[in-house]
Amino acid sequence: MKKNALILLLLVAAVSLLAWSILLHPERCPFPLPEGRGERIPVLVRAGMNARQAAEEFVNAGVLDEGEGAALARWMARFSIDRNLRPGLYRVRRGFPWEVARQMRGCEPEVFSVTLVPGTDVFSVRSTIAGAPLTEEGLEQLLSDDTLFPEKMRPLLPSTAEGRIAFILPETYRLSFPDNKELFSAAAALWWRRIGATLAKDPLDSDYLHKLAIVASLVEREGFEDEERPRIAGVIANRLKKEMPLQVDATVVYAWKRSGRLISRVLFKDLEIDSPYNTYRNSGLPPDPICIPSEPSWRAALAPETHDYLYYVAKADGSHLFAETYSGHQKNINKARAK
């Protein structure tokens, strides 16, 4: 009798071990394992969620019954999904927690790509970011949310949306969902990693950083070739030292855009606009950045080229001719137009 009980116990243990092995390594199973039942149900796992939080999303979506979230989290740990939980949209069928975990391990979550374009201003970005276009008030509210920026950045940020728009880095972002908060949070974090955290000035000064952001935005809109950006930043630095008006055409374009008029080419009559952003009529920097600067423009603002140039003019191909004197600038204008 004892011998039969022992054999039965060993048999149960062997079957359990085999079942466990198949669950962990389904490729070893000689027959197909169940993959859930019914239609696939979309479940969103957002960036930053841990296994337990993600498991509750599967319960909320109806993939699992109430109370089965903890079991799914345990199966995610057994399948090592919890160590590298990928955000995105999962489409899975209803099933037992182990079935759902197996589906998660075997499927590629859907992600959404959103591109922040360098040089986009605070007005244009409302229609290009994730999800539905934002109103002016919606963008203001979004950029005013300190929680979307890394904690160390928050004391350094300007208070206005126009000021803060420079502190998100243009890039293509892969989001778990087309969500503006997730986009801005990712873009601000990338700016901090690539720009903010590398600044040598310690402690960082918010006024200094704000001025850098303005210069970087001017360089972004004026320069089309990365190798010229430090030279353009040098011209801006030289003019500021001499207290000369910057006379940056891009600021005039922006000033008119703020007033509701779009211009693509600055004419002499356009220079009369009464705006603090008109750098032909006002000395010094404009009040806030005029666009989202790229990383090369930030690098140029941080390390402007040392030279004596005070003027530049664009050629037909987008590159520039530089001059130290006004007479030299006039000659460059004639050269640029002759081409």
KOLPABA-873827 format. One line per 8 residues: number of its first residue (from 1); for each residue z, y, x of C-alpha. Coordinates in Angstrom, 3 decimals, padded with zeros to 6 digits. Each point is the difference from the previous one (the first is absolute). Example, Ala and Ser with C-alpha at 12.3 -4.5 7.8 and 13.67 -1.06 7.14 Angstrom:
REM residues 2
1	007.800/-004.500/012.300  -000.660/003.440/001.370
REM end
This chain:
REM residues 339
1	000.000/000.000/000.000  000.933/002.358/002.815  -003.206/-000.942/001.819  -002.124/000.936/-003.045  001.824/003.335/-000.361  -000.610/000.778/003.666  -003.689/-000.852/-000.328  -000.251/002.227/-003.083
9	001.767/002.819/001.814  -002.355/-000.298/002.982  -002.985/-000.106/-002.344  001.133/003.185/-001.776  000.576/001.688/003.355  -003.460/-001.026/001.219  -001.670/001.275/-003.170  001.953/003.270/000.197
17	-000.948/000.422/003.653  -003.645/-000.704/-000.827  000.061/002.466/-002.901  001.634/002.633/002.171  -002.563/-000.572/002.750  -002.865/000.314/-002.493  001.403/003.227/-001.435  000.313/001.552/003.451
25	-003.296/-001.436/001.243  -002.276/-000.473/-003.029  -002.984/-000.692/002.245  001.570/-003.405/000.752  000.067/-000.990/-003.672  -002.620/-002.674/-000.914  -000.352/001.429/-003.539  -000.279/003.597/-001.360
33	003.293/001.725/-000.762  000.374/002.112/-003.176  -000.800/003.697/000.403  001.692/001.337/-003.106  -001.273/000.267/-003.560  -002.088/002.407/-002.043  -001.762/003.202/001.000  000.799/001.803/003.217
41	002.503/002.827/-000.513  -000.073/003.140/002.210  003.268/000.753/001.801  000.446/003.064/002.225  002.114/-000.335/003.149  000.556/003.465/001.439  000.420/000.814/003.678  003.627/-000.250/001.129
49	001.077/-002.577/-002.603  002.132/-002.901/001.193  -000.387/-003.551/-001.297  002.561/000.363/-002.801  -001.517/003.254/-001.259  -003.487/-001.526/000.092  001.233/-003.097/-001.852  001.326/002.172/-002.826
57	-003.463/001.537/-000.374  -001.364/-003.501/-000.701  002.680/-000.447/-002.660  -000.775/003.399/-001.552  -003.725/-000.823/-000.086  000.647/-003.250/-001.879  -000.995/-002.382/002.784  003.535/-001.426/000.047
65	002.664/-000.349/-002.638  003.072/002.202/-000.036  002.474/-001.055/002.675  -002.560/-001.730/002.240  -000.368/002.915/002.417  002.719/-001.229/002.352  -001.643/-003.443/000.196  -003.350/001.597/000.878
73	001.663/002.066/002.732  001.443/-003.218/001.478  -003.402/-001.703/-000.069  -001.547/003.065/001.618  002.545/-000.402/002.804  -000.790/-003.735/000.349  -003.700/000.800/000.270  000.808/002.877/002.434
81	-001.684/002.477/-002.359  003.082/002.228/000.056  -000.384/000.655/003.749  -003.423/001.555/-000.392  -000.241/000.981/-003.649  -003.357/001.697/-000.475  -000.177/002.798/-002.571  -002.852/000.005/-002.471
89	-001.112/-001.301/-003.355  000.539/-003.759/-000.427  -001.794/-001.907/-002.749  001.874/-003.227/-000.736  000.504/-002.435/-002.875  003.257/-000.795/-001.745  001.905/-002.874/001.509  003.190/-001.251/001.555
97	001.395/002.193/002.797  -001.337/-002.373/002.668  -003.466/000.121/-001.577  000.008/003.782/-000.026  001.163/000.125/003.629  -002.809/-002.388/000.971  -002.527/002.219/-001.757  001.349/003.039/001.841
105	-000.334/-001.761/003.333  -003.554/-001.034/-000.743  -001.449/003.230/-001.428  -001.022/003.285/001.573  001.604/002.945/-001.818  -002.381/002.716/-001.139  000.449/003.366/001.719  -001.557/003.403/-000.605
113	-001.569/002.202/002.657  000.383/003.779/-000.245  -001.345/002.409/002.630  001.519/003.393/000.735  -002.838/002.032/001.523  000.785/002.391/002.892  -000.487/003.633/-000.963  000.729/-000.547/-003.706
121	001.913/002.950/-001.414  002.822/000.077/-002.512  -002.431/000.582/-002.862  -002.528/-002.709/000.834  002.583/-002.666/000.769  001.111/-000.049/-003.636  -003.235/-001.748/-000.994  -000.304/-002.350/002.979
129	003.406/-001.667/000.170  000.992/-003.261/-001.673  -000.035/-000.421/-003.733  -000.880/002.714/-002.493  -000.649/003.572/001.258  003.174/002.062/000.314  000.646/003.401/-001.478  001.176/002.811/002.256
137	003.516/-000.496/-001.356  -000.232/-003.761/000.569  -000.951/000.426/003.636  002.730/002.590/000.492  002.547/-002.415/-001.448  -001.284/-002.846/002.156  000.163/001.956/003.252  003.411/001.403/-000.905
145	001.457/-003.516/-000.153  001.904/-000.274/003.282  000.451/-003.758/-000.444  -003.720/-000.531/000.702  000.452/001.300/003.555  001.886/-001.740/002.846  003.601/001.135/000.125  -000.326/001.684/003.404
153	-002.953/002.062/-001.255  001.728/001.456/-003.045  001.924/002.878/001.680  -003.242/001.086/001.721  -002.230/000.216/-003.054  -001.189/003.266/-001.553  000.973/000.583/-003.614  -003.506/000.530/-001.415
161	-002.664/-002.573/-000.863  -002.505/001.917/002.155  002.422/-000.226/002.906  000.759/-003.689/-000.438  -003.597/-001.168/-000.470  -000.466/000.119/003.793  002.736/-002.591/000.538  -001.914/-002.945/-001.405
169	-002.479/-001.618/002.362  -003.626/-000.604/-001.041  -000.771/-003.714/000.140  -001.131/-002.892/-002.191  003.066/-001.570/-001.592  000.313/-003.448/-001.541  002.321/000.296/-002.973  001.530/-002.635/-002.206
177	-000.927/002.198/-002.951  -001.983/003.269/-000.355  003.177/002.041/-000.120  000.313/003.566/001.321  003.624/-000.386/001.053  -000.788/-003.090/002.048  -002.995/001.775/001.546  001.899/003.129/001.000
185	002.937/-002.013/001.288  -002.311/-002.091/002.214  -001.902/003.085/001.208  003.199/001.903/000.842  001.423/-003.021/001.832  -003.197/-000.312/002.046  000.125/003.717/000.875  003.561/-000.427/001.238
193	-000.865/-003.050/002.107  -003.102/001.485/001.596  000.873/003.699/000.207  003.562/000.934/-000.913  001.889/-002.641/001.953  -002.048/000.679/003.151  000.744/003.730/000.208  001.887/000.885/003.156
201	001.761/003.062/-001.466  003.568/-001.096/-000.680  001.494/000.881/-002.349  -003.098/000.744/-002.061  -000.130/003.428/-001.583  -001.417/000.242/-003.536  -001.583/003.426/000.602  -001.666/-001.232/003.184
209	-001.299/-003.091/-001.780  -001.274/002.074/-002.928  -002.010/002.205/002.369  -001.409/-003.069/001.736  -001.083/-001.357/-003.385  -001.796/003.264/-000.812  -001.815/000.022/003.351  -000.944/-003.663/-000.404
217	-001.465/000.742/-003.437  -002.075/002.882/001.382  -001.278/-002.198/002.821  -000.873/-002.710/-002.516  -002.180/002.278/-002.104  -001.604/001.790/002.963  -000.724/-002.927/002.332  -002.400/-002.846/-000.672
225	000.158/-001.729/003.379  003.305/-001.389/001.223  -000.623/001.062/003.606  -000.306/003.652/-001.123  003.192/000.093/-002.024  002.360/000.781/002.940  -002.382/002.815/001.063  000.050/001.511/-003.499
233	003.795/-000.309/-000.018  -000.041/001.876/003.324  -001.994/002.850/-001.555  002.552/000.247/-002.820  002.859/000.009/002.525  -001.697/002.736/002.091  -000.591/002.204/-003.035  003.579/-000.409/-001.181
241	001.278/001.024/003.440  -002.173/003.133/-000.055  000.975/000.697/-003.646  -003.662/-000.074/-000.992  -001.021/-000.982/-003.536  -001.018/-003.658/000.099  -003.164/000.639/-002.059  -000.276/-003.637/-001.060
249	-002.684/-000.399/-002.660  001.681/-003.084/-001.456  002.989/002.117/-001.054  -002.302/002.321/-001.960  -001.584/-002.997/-001.754  003.495/-001.233/-000.841  001.146/003.434/-001.195  -002.917/000.152/-002.442
257	000.685/-003.549/-001.156  003.583/000.955/-000.795  -001.358/002.820/-002.147  -002.301/-002.394/-001.878  -003.334/000.658/001.752  -001.785/-002.561/002.171  -002.057/001.212/002.964  -001.610/-002.091/002.712
265	-001.194/002.807/002.261  001.987/003.124/000.854  -001.941/003.250/-000.478  001.111/003.444/001.105  000.987/000.944/-003.564  002.245/-003.085/-000.221  002.204/001.364/002.779  001.463/002.600/-002.345
273	002.074/-002.462/-002.025  003.614/001.144/-000.229  001.900/-003.144/000.961  002.641/-000.902/002.608  -002.386/-002.835/000.956  -002.759/002.440/001.003  000.324/-000.033/003.791  -002.573/002.777/000.344
281	002.276/002.493/-001.742  003.370/-001.421/001.108  001.286/-000.697/003.490  001.809/-003.192/000.879  -000.089/-003.329/-001.766  -000.498/-000.448/-003.750  003.125/-000.897/-002.012  -000.699/-003.742/-000.279
289	-002.461/-002.669/001.206  -003.413/000.158/-001.679  -000.697/-003.746/000.038  001.156/-003.446/001.136  -000.503/-000.133/003.795  -001.175/-003.166/001.735  001.865/-001.510/002.938  -002.437/001.550/002.559
297	000.604/003.435/-001.521  003.769/-000.483/000.248  -000.423/-001.075/003.625  -002.081/003.104/000.666  002.637/002.270/-001.573  002.686/-001.660/002.140  -002.018/000.283/003.204  -002.561/002.838/-000.245
305	-002.468/000.295/002.839  000.866/002.692/002.557  -002.858/002.501/000.416  -000.886/003.665/-000.603  -002.292/-000.431/-002.986  000.552/002.313/-002.955  -003.125/-000.719/-002.033  -002.111/-002.900/-001.188
313	-003.023/-000.441/-002.235  -001.347/-003.150/-001.618  -003.454/-001.341/000.837  -002.233/-001.823/-002.462  001.283/-003.399/001.161  003.633/000.962/-000.657  000.988/000.476/003.634  001.083/003.418/001.279
321	-000.793/002.583/002.660  003.064/001.696/001.505  000.365/003.431/001.577  002.690/002.056/001.717  -001.379/003.406/-001.021  -001.482/001.484/-003.153  -003.289/000.716/001.780  -000.163/-003.634/001.068
329	000.765/-001.010/-003.566  -002.929/002.115/-001.266  -002.319/-001.764/002.427  001.291/-003.386/-001.224  -000.627/001.054/-003.611  -003.599/000.793/000.875  -000.340/-003.359/001.778  001.469/-001.889/-002.944
337	-002.319/001.732/-002.464  -003.028/-000.478/002.228  000.458/-003.755/-000.175
REM end
